[in-house]
């Protein structure tokens, strides 16, 4: 394995996440929500709404966005930015899909932990 490959960790199978569903991965810097879109797209963002800390993993996924279950803020799964008139953002994390397994890049997690 190369150094680049060592930074990726298997967090589960795509088939284990319902379409428009989510899974939570606990990390040293907090929880990361892994989302599966309608076309099997995968996204990873912080599992805490920038508005009031609501669990985004429990929100409603629509298109490439999730609506927070607490106060209906809409967060882009691609950029982590709040949509519409709301302001704020969450961190996004890199994922890749190999043979039906979802891999999360630990590089950003390690950098955030060191900061």
Phi and psi restraints in degrees (value plus and minus 20) as a CYANA .aco file:
   2 UNK   PHI    -109.1   -69.1
   2 UNK   PSI     147.7   187.7
   3 UNK   PHI     -76.6   -36.6
   3 UNK   PSI     -59.4   -19.4
   4 UNK   PHI     -82.2   -42.2
   4 UNK   PSI     -64.1   -24.1
   5 UNK   PHI     -86.8   -46.8
   5 UNK   PSI     -50.6   -10.6
   6 UNK   PHI     -86.4   -46.4
   6 UNK   PSI     -38.4     1.6
   7 UNK   PHI    -104.2   -64.2
   7 UNK   PSI     -23.5    16.5
   8 UNK   PHI    -123.1   -83.1
   8 UNK   PSI     116.6   156.6
   9 UNK   PHI    -143.9  -103.9
   9 UNK   PSI     117.9   157.9
  10 UNK   PHI     -94.4   -54.4
  10 UNK   PSI     103.9   143.9
  11 UNK   PHI    -133.1   -93.1
  11 UNK   PSI     -12.7    27.3
  12 UNK   PHI     113.2   153.2
  12 UNK   PSI     155.8   195.8
  13 UNK   PHI    -109.0   -69.0
  13 UNK   PSI     123.7   163.7
  14 UNK   PHI     -76.9   -36.9
  14 UNK   PSI     -58.8   -18.8
  15 UNK   PHI     -82.8   -42.8
  15 UNK   PSI     -39.2     0.8
  16 UNK   PHI     -99.6   -59.6
  16 UNK   PSI     -29.9    10.1
  17 UNK   PHI    -130.4   -90.4
  17 UNK   PSI     105.9   145.9
  18 UNK   PHI     -84.3   -44.3
  18 UNK   PSI     131.5   171.5
  19 UNK   PHI     -78.9   -38.9
  19 UNK   PSI     112.7   152.7
  20 UNK   PHI      42.3    82.3
  20 UNK   PSI       9.2    49.2
  21 UNK   PHI    -136.6   -96.6
  21 UNK   PSI    -195.5  -155.5
  22 UNK   PHI    -166.7  -126.7
  22 UNK   PSI     142.9   182.9
  23 UNK   PHI    -157.2  -117.2
  23 UNK   PSI     127.8   167.8
  24 UNK   PHI    -126.6   -86.6
  24 UNK   PSI     113.6   153.6
  25 UNK   PHI    -136.4   -96.4
  25 UNK   PSI     102.7   142.7
  26 UNK   PHI    -103.6   -63.6
  26 UNK   PSI     110.0   150.0
  27 UNK   PHI    -148.0  -108.0
  27 UNK   PSI     149.3   189.3
  28 UNK   PHI     -81.8   -41.8
  28 UNK   PSI     -39.9     0.1
  29 UNK   PHI    -125.4   -85.4
  29 UNK   PSI     -10.2    29.8
  30 UNK   PHI     102.9   142.9
  30 UNK   PSI    -197.6  -157.6
  31 UNK   PHI    -103.1   -63.1
  31 UNK   PSI     118.8   158.8
  32 UNK   PHI    -133.7   -93.7
  32 UNK   PSI     110.8   150.8
  33 UNK   PHI    -116.3   -76.3
  33 UNK   PSI     106.6   146.6
  34 UNK   PHI    -124.3   -84.3
  34 UNK   PSI     103.6   143.6
  35 UNK   PHI    -133.4   -93.4
  35 UNK   PSI     128.2   168.2
  36 UNK   PHI    -137.3   -97.3
  36 UNK   PSI     104.1   144.1
  37 UNK   PHI    -105.2   -65.2
  37 UNK   PSI     159.7   199.7
  38 UNK   PHI     -83.2   -43.2
  38 UNK   PSI     -50.7   -10.7
  39 UNK   PHI    -125.0   -85.0
  39 UNK   PSI       7.2    47.2
  40 UNK   PHI      45.3    85.3
  40 UNK   PSI       1.8    41.8
  41 UNK   PHI     -88.2   -48.2
  41 UNK   PSI     130.9   170.9
  42 UNK   PHI    -144.8  -104.8
  42 UNK   PSI     122.7   162.7
  43 UNK   PHI    -159.2  -119.2
  43 UNK   PSI     130.6   170.6
  44 UNK   PHI    -154.7  -114.7
  44 UNK   PSI     106.2   146.2
  45 UNK   PHI    -159.6  -119.6
  45 UNK   PSI     144.8   184.8
  46 UNK   PHI     -76.8   -36.8
  46 UNK   PSI     123.8   163.8
  47 UNK   PHI    -114.1   -74.1
  47 UNK   PSI      22.7    62.7
  48 UNK   PHI    -166.3  -126.3
  48 UNK   PSI      94.2   134.2
  49 UNK   PHI     -80.1   -40.1
  49 UNK   PSI     117.9   157.9
  50 UNK   PHI     -87.4   -47.4
  50 UNK   PSI     -36.1     3.9
  51 UNK   PHI     -96.4   -56.4
  51 UNK   PSI     -77.8   -37.8
  52 UNK   PHI    -164.7  -124.7
  52 UNK   PSI       1.4    41.4
  53 UNK   PHI      55.8    95.8
  53 UNK   PSI      -3.9    36.1
  54 UNK   PHI     -81.4   -41.4
  54 UNK   PSI     130.3   170.3
  55 UNK   PHI     -96.0   -56.0
  55 UNK   PSI      79.4   119.4
  56 UNK   PHI     -80.5   -40.5
  56 UNK   PSI     -48.6    -8.6
  57 UNK   PHI     -82.6   -42.6
  57 UNK   PSI     -37.5     2.5
  58 UNK   PHI    -119.3   -79.3
  58 UNK   PSI     -13.9    26.1
  59 UNK   PHI    -103.5   -63.5
  59 UNK   PSI    -199.5  -159.5
  60 UNK   PHI    -116.7   -76.7
  60 UNK   PSI     104.0   144.0
  61 UNK   PHI    -109.5   -69.5
  61 UNK   PSI     110.9   150.9
  62 UNK   PHI    -165.0  -125.0
  62 UNK   PSI     102.1   142.1
  63 UNK   PHI      40.0    80.0
  63 UNK   PSI    -150.0  -110.0
  64 UNK   PHI    -127.1   -87.1
  64 UNK   PSI      20.2    60.2
  65 UNK   PHI    -162.4  -122.4
  65 UNK   PSI     142.5   182.5
  66 UNK   PHI    -151.4  -111.4
  66 UNK   PSI     121.2   161.2
  67 UNK   PHI    -121.5   -81.5
  67 UNK   PSI     105.3   145.3
  68 UNK   PHI     -81.5   -41.5
  68 UNK   PSI     116.6   156.6
  69 UNK   PHI     -92.7   -52.7
  69 UNK   PSI     -34.2     5.8
  70 UNK   PHI    -106.2   -66.2
  70 UNK   PSI     -73.0   -33.0
  71 UNK   PHI    -153.1  -113.1
  71 UNK   PSI      -0.3    39.7
  72 UNK   PHI      44.1    84.1
  72 UNK   PSI       2.7    42.7
  73 UNK   PHI     -87.0   -47.0
  73 UNK   PSI     121.2   161.2
  74 UNK   PHI    -125.0   -85.0
  74 UNK   PSI     105.8   145.8
  75 UNK   PHI    -137.9   -97.9
  75 UNK   PSI     111.3   151.3
  76 UNK   PHI     -89.1   -49.1
  76 UNK   PSI     109.1   149.1
  77 UNK   PHI     -96.1   -56.1
  77 UNK   PSI     -39.0     1.0
  78 UNK   PHI    -102.8   -62.8
  78 UNK   PSI     -62.8   -22.8
  79 UNK   PHI    -131.6   -91.6
  79 UNK   PSI     -38.5     1.5
  80 UNK   PHI      62.4   102.4
  80 UNK   PSI     -20.9    19.1
  81 UNK   PHI    -102.6   -62.6
  81 UNK   PSI     123.2   163.2
  82 UNK   PHI     -87.1   -47.1
  82 UNK   PSI     124.5   164.5
  83 UNK   PHI    -121.9   -81.9
  83 UNK   PSI     145.2   185.2
  84 UNK   PHI      48.6    88.6
  84 UNK   PSI    -161.3  -121.3
  85 UNK   PHI    -100.1   -60.1
  85 UNK   PSI     -31.7     8.3
  86 UNK   PHI     -94.7   -54.7
  86 UNK   PSI     128.6   168.6
  87 UNK   PHI    -143.3  -103.3
  87 UNK   PSI     122.5   162.5
  88 UNK   PHI     115.5   155.5
  88 UNK   PSI     151.8   191.8
  89 UNK   PHI    -178.8  -138.8
  89 UNK   PSI     145.3   185.3
  90 UNK   PHI    -141.2  -101.2
  90 UNK   PSI     140.2   180.2
  91 UNK   PHI     -90.9   -50.9
  91 UNK   PSI     127.0   167.0
  92 UNK   PHI    -131.8   -91.8
  92 UNK   PSI     136.3   176.3
  93 UNK   PHI    -152.2  -112.2
  93 UNK   PSI     128.4   168.4
  94 UNK   PHI     -99.2   -59.2
  94 UNK   PSI     119.4   159.4
  95 UNK   PHI    -150.6  -110.6
  95 UNK   PSI     138.4   178.4
  96 UNK   PHI    -164.5  -124.5
  96 UNK   PSI     135.4   175.4
  97 UNK   PHI    -134.5   -94.5
  97 UNK   PSI     100.5   140.5
  98 UNK   PHI    -151.0  -111.0
  98 UNK   PSI     100.6   140.6
  99 UNK   PHI      31.2    71.2
  99 UNK   PSI      21.1    61.1
 100 UNK   PHI      59.3    99.3
 100 UNK   PSI     -17.2    22.8
 101 UNK   PHI    -125.7   -85.7
 101 UNK   PSI     119.8   159.8
 102 UNK   PHI    -114.6   -74.6
 102 UNK   PSI     107.8   147.8
 103 UNK   PHI    -134.6   -94.6
 103 UNK   PSI     112.9   152.9
 104 UNK   PHI    -126.2   -86.2
 104 UNK   PSI     113.9   153.9
 105 UNK   PHI     -99.7   -59.7
 105 UNK   PSI      99.8   139.8
 106 UNK   PHI    -103.2   -63.2
 106 UNK   PSI     -28.6    11.4
 107 UNK   PHI     -77.4   -37.4
 107 UNK   PSI     -68.5   -28.5
 108 UNK   PHI     -86.9   -46.9
 108 UNK   PSI     -58.2   -18.2
 109 UNK   PHI     -83.5   -43.5
 109 UNK   PSI     -62.9   -22.9
 110 UNK   PHI     -85.9   -45.9
 110 UNK   PSI     -60.1   -20.1
 111 UNK   PHI     -85.4   -45.4
 111 UNK   PSI     -62.3   -22.3
 112 UNK   PHI     -86.3   -46.3
 112 UNK   PSI     -57.5   -17.5
 113 UNK   PHI     -87.2   -47.2
 113 UNK   PSI     -57.0   -17.0
 114 UNK   PHI     -92.4   -52.4
 114 UNK   PSI     -43.7    -3.7
